[in-house]
Amino acid sequence: MTRRIPLLLGLLIVGFLALCAVVPQWLAPYDPLVFDFMALQAPPSPAHLFGTDQFGRDVLSRTISAAGIDLMIAFCGVVFPLLIGAAIGLITGWYGGWIDAVFGRLMDLVATFPFLVLVITFVAVLGPGLVNMFIALACVGWVSYARLMRGEVLVQKSADYVAAARVLGYSPARIVLRHILPNAVRPVLAFAVTDMALVILLGSSLGYLGMGAQPPMPEWGVLIADGKNFMTTAPWISLAPGVMIVLAGLGFSLAGDGLSDLLDVKR
Amino acid sequence: MTALLEVEGLSKRFTGRRSFADMLARRPAPVVRALEDVSLDIRRGETLGIVGESGCGKSTLARCLVHLHNADAGTIRLDGLPMEGMDSAAREKFSRRVQMVFQDPYGSLNPRMTVGQTLAEVLAVHRIVPPAQIAARVDELLDLVHLPRDAAARYPYEFSGGQRQRIGIARALAMQPDVIIADEPVSALDVSVQAQVVNLFLELQSRLGLTLVFITHDLRLVRHLTHRVAVMYLGRIVELGPTEQLFDAPRHPYTQALLRAVPQLTPGRRSDEAAVMGELPSPLNPPTGCAFHPRCPLAQARCSVERPEMREVGWPVACHFA
């Protein structure tokens, strides 16, 4: 039971973030968009727990309502690389040969560059914005999924139950999709949860740099960027979104690690 | 008895990776000769044992028989029809008729499928019974291998090794095969469980008229279970005869050595004498002439030069002096 504590803690944090994302109006004490010119850059107080920004908007409320965007970033930023990478890993692992060699070199090439640098390069070419950020993430992020999947497929491929499926005369499509995929996909899914932490960090980094979510959209990176000019006079503007990013990163990492531990037990 | 499955001149080589050192020395890539010119016939309704040390090519032979490996040379005929040049429909028919039971009961079942799903998949994919009767047939198959019917809803990890092996047998039986190739089906099991599985094979054979190829290194099992036995050494069959006679009077010196090596429980019959001299030679670099000559007590100069052909000495034996 004590082994499960990190997983439970992680799921608790992720659950809290999901709640923020789905029903922000229940948790946010103020409307995140309403200006209050009586309380410009108000420091944290019982009325505004994390203070207000330069327009008097409640920082806590803005941070909570940003959770939806950031979880959407985490989800889309992981799902597309996951789907592309898993498909490529499945194909290269199963067929091997020249297709494996071609994709293998391509993966090496992509992995040569630092992840963030490559993503920023793609966004710079495509133009800033969330959709372009997802495209850039998919172009770069599939590599880790493809590698993981390929390795798992190679392990499963040599298992006797796959040999049995061949002797039973099953089609290659059935063997790959019904037998290998369900056995190979679990570590990939566990990695995807951990990867969400990285993608949230990356998404808010790009938001901060003005390359991801664009300013009117409440997003943690954007919110931190809002406060950067007032860092010496009103540091609390950046504090709440910063804390949320840390919390989200922690939550997804714990959940992902716990999940992979849990899956290992049964293997 | 007529031959149901005939193997003629079967050879299989595995080419290793050519290392950089090999390239520098202009050596070719290493080649393992897993099977060399193996011929045998398997008669309808019999149990044929295939025995030999680890690495003698038993498992390769099994895998060639079910086309997990493609042989480099030789033919496999089922009911007189050669496998080579078969179209895919004929191949599928073949795969229906020759099934396999694997050695490792833990690796040979898909861990993500229940026993029922595993068995039903066979029946559904090959349309062996109409969809409406699949559940009933799954129950029948479980009865056949003496597993409770509620096993269908459970996953492989909930079963012991012996039970899993029964599931593997049920899966093979679902195809309604004529021949079952069992590749060391009990060597991963406890001795007490071994007997149950072996007896299940015997029972199924007499009930269903199965033809069984039983591959093992356990000579006592062979004697208990098989009608005929083929002895393999370094990829070749060296002796192939009726089990009882062969055990009473083995012709080939290797078979004699193998039989001497069977552990004796009776204290008076124990022997400290080494049954076979030396180690099994590397299949990467097999000896010239008779592959057994470096270890053979009867070896003469001729043996290192001339490979003995199979000849009839009551049954086929490959030895100059048998």
Interface residues (C-beta under 8 A of the other chain):
Chain A: A159 D160 Y161 A163 A164 A165 R166 V167 L168 G169 Y170 R174 R178 H179 P182 N183 K266
Chain B: R63 V66 H67 L68 R91 E92 S95 R96 Q99 M100 F102 Q103 D104 G107 S108 L109 N110 P111 R112 M113 E121 V122 V125 H126 Y157 G168 R171 M175
